[in-house]
Amino acid sequence: MIFRKFVGLVAAFAAIAAAAAVCIVALAFALYAGLREVIGPAWAAAGVAGAVALIALILALAVTRKARPKPVKGDTQNLTAKLVELARERPMVALGAVGAAAAVIIKNPRILSAVIAGLLAGRPRPKK
């Protein structure tokens, strides 16, 4: 039963991701077609690439801006705080690191199953 629920969640996530990818590709084609007649094909392609880069930058800034780790007592600079500070200083490096980590996780089935198990695991029940 839990496996069926997990498979359903994965299928739903994959469907949402596929729909988002189709929308982004359609938007890129529409932007290219609109710009091609005005500034030419080469500059239109550059405009599409610039628009995608701008969207990625805005998303990276929005994600890193909300990340505020709670400081650990006795430790002024823990690992999480250092990583968030790095992401604020260099969002594109952080985005590349996240992409590389995702590629490693997806390629290695043991790591992928451990990450999925960790995400789906509930909080431990307090002992009475």
N, C-alpha and C positions, 0 to 999 in steps of 0.2 A: 504494500500500500504506500509506504514512504517512497519507494523507488518509482512508482507510477506518478506520484505527485512531483517528484524531482524531474522526471522526464517531461511531464507537462510544463513545468516552469522553464526548463531548458528550451522546449519547443516554442513556448510563448516568447521568450527572450530572443530566440533566433528569428522568429517572424517579425518582431518589432525592429530588430537590427537590420533585417533584409529590407523592410519597408522604408526605414530611414535612409539606407544606402541608395535605394531606387529614387527616393525624393531628392537626395543630394546630386545624384547623377543627372536627373532631369533638370534640376535647377542650373547645374553647370552647363548643360547643353543649351538651355534657354538663354543664359547669360552670354554664352559664346555666339549664338545666332544673332542676338541683339547687337552685340559689339562688332561682329564681323563686318557688317555693312558700313558701320561708321568709321572704324579705325583700322580695318584690315585683319586678315586671319592671324598673323603672328602676334600683333598687339592684343587681339581679342583673347588668344590663348594665354598671354601673359596676364591679362586682366582677370581671367578665370582663376589662374594660379594665385594671383595676389588676393583675390576675394577669399579663396579657400584658406590661404595662410592667415589672413586677418581673422577669419572665423575661428581657426585653431588657436590663435593667440588670445582672443577674447575668452574662449572656453578655458584655456589654461589659466588665465588670470582669475577668472571667476571661481574655478575650483580651488586654486591655491589661496585665494583671499579668505575663503570661509574656513580654511583649516587652521584651527587654533588649539594646539595640544595643551592639556593641563600640565603645569610643571610638577615634577616629582619632588617630594620633600627631600632636601639635602643634595639635590642634583640640579644645578642651574642650567646646564646644557645637556639634556639627555639626547638620545639618538633621534627620537621623533622631532624634537624641536630643531635639531640641526638639519634634518631632511626638509622640514617645512621652510626653514630659513633659506636653504639652497633653492627650493622651488620658487620662492618669492624673488630671489635675486636673479635666477636664470630659469624662467618658465619653460623655454624650449628644451633645455638640457633635461629638466625634470620630465617633460613629455616624452622625450626620447628614451629616458631610463625606464619609464613606465611601459612604453612599447616594447623595449627589449625584455623586460621582466615578463610581460604578457606572452611574448613569443617563447620564452623558455618554459613558462608554465604550461602553455598549450602543447608544446612539442613533447614534454615529458609526462606520460600518463600517471606516474606515481605522484609527482608534485601536483598535477591537476586534480587528482582524486583527493589529496590531502587538503588542498585549498577549498574544494567544494564541500568536503566533510566539515571543515572548520567554519565555513559560511553557514551551513545548514544546521550545525549543532546548536542546540539550545543551551541556555545557561544552566549550570549545575544546580540542582535543588539543594537548599540549605539543609544541613543535618539537624534532626530534632533531638 
